[in-house]
Amino acid sequence: MSLFAAPSAGATARCLAGALLALPLLCGTAHSQAATAPVDPIVAKVDGVPIRLSEVQAAVSGLPENARAMPPQTLYPVLLDQLIGGRALVAEARKTGADKDPEVQRQVAVAVERATEAALLQKEVGPQISDAAVRARYDRDIAGKAGAIEVRARHILVPDEATAKTIIADLKKGTDFAALSKQYSKDPGSAQNGGDLGFFKQDQMVPEFAAAAFTLKDNEVTATPVKTQFGWHVIQVTERRKAAPPSFEDAQEELRQQMIQQGVQTALTRARAAVTIEQFNLDGSPIRATDTAVPPPSR
């Protein structure tokens, strides 16, 4: 169990999109180096079709970091063998006419569209995300500015509201919070530590918990139990502070992702404005004011 908030679906989507968009920017270096290298030797042929060293290097760039760290003399033969196997399968597929299959051609068209889209975004957005630009954004938005407010709180988590109300009543009588936490709390991470959660920012906790905690004064206890998906909480804030702004090293990756997202959104807005867009219902009929995005039931 973790009270600390998980990213929302929208935030997750943004983060994933940022990561995916960052990949061609990062991996592009390997591709460009291979493309401009004075020598790009042929390292194999399959039915006379060459496989060049740059293709092996491109395959390396798509591997996880721990795999990329393997010695080239170990890694390259394996990747080359995989490329040869792939080319052999493609050659066989073409002999059987599989490449003419409508579904295969549809997938190829989709892949071409995605590659073209990525190339445009890399060309338009990539130059905006230089190290100097990220540093300038940090200096403008973060450096020298006050950090977010943090509170330090402790809590007692119980499965039902009645028990939480009993605990609040005991606290009003002067019973020690830490003792009650050890007695009642179902949060294994904090119960034996008097319920202490340490310092946290508002967006680091689940919304109901954060909303209650950040309205309390120092040493104040919630007047009524607070319900979250984990159960019922009795919360006490013990102190608050203004956090120092993050260092450039800590903030740069998040800033980079934000800048990528902003650049992509700008490019997307411009692209949409330059084309004629018509939308229809999922059954192909014209959209009416009363229509929804829910598809009609299948018959």
C-alpha positions, 0 to 999 in steps of 0.5 A: 500500500502506498499513500503516495499518489500514482500518476494519473492516466493523463500524466502517464500518457504524457510521460509515455509520449514524452519518453517515446518522443525522446527516443528518436532524439536520443537514438538519432545520434547513433544513426547520424554518426553511422550515416556520416561515417566515412566507411559503412562496410557491408558485413553480410549479404542475403540473396545479394542484398547487403547488410551494412555495419550501420544497420547493426549499430542501429540495432544496438541503439534499440537495446536496453542499456545493460545489453548495450554495455556488452562487448562489441565482439560479443554483441555484434555477431548476435545482432548480425545473425538476427538481421540475417535471419530477418532478411531470410524470412523477408526473402521467403515471404516475398517468394510466397507473395505474403508481402502482397497481402492487404493486411501486410500492406496496411501495416506497412502503410501505418509504419511508414506514416509513423516513421514520417510523423516521427521524422517531422517531429524530430526535425521540428522539435529536436533542435528546441531541446538542446542542453542550453535550452533546457538550462535556460528553462531551468533558470527561468522557471525554477532557479532562485524561486521558492520551492513548494510547501511540504508538510510532515504528517503522521496518520493512523489507518483503520478499515472502518469509520467507527474505529477512526472516530474512536481514535479521534475521541481518544486523542482529544482525551490526551492519548498519545498519537504514536501509541494509538498508531502502534495499536490500531494502524493497518499501515505497516510502513508507518505504524511502528514509527508512530504513524510518521510519513515524513515530509511530502508535497501536496501532489505526492499523496492521494488527493483526499489525504493531501486535501485534508493534510494541507488544511491542518495547522501544526499539531492539529488532528483531523476533526473527522476521519478521512476516507481514501481507497486504503481505508479511514485515516486519522491525520495529524500535521506536525510541521511544515516547511518551504522546500528548496527548489530542485537542482538543475541535475534533478530537474533537467529530465522533467524539464526536457520532457515538458519541452518535448511535449510543448514542442509536439503540441505546437507542431500538432496544432499547426499541422491540424490547422493546415488540413481539412478535417472531417469526422464521422460516427464510428458507423460512418454516418454524419455526426449529429449534435446528440451523438456520442463517442460510444459505438453502436451495438453490434448486430 
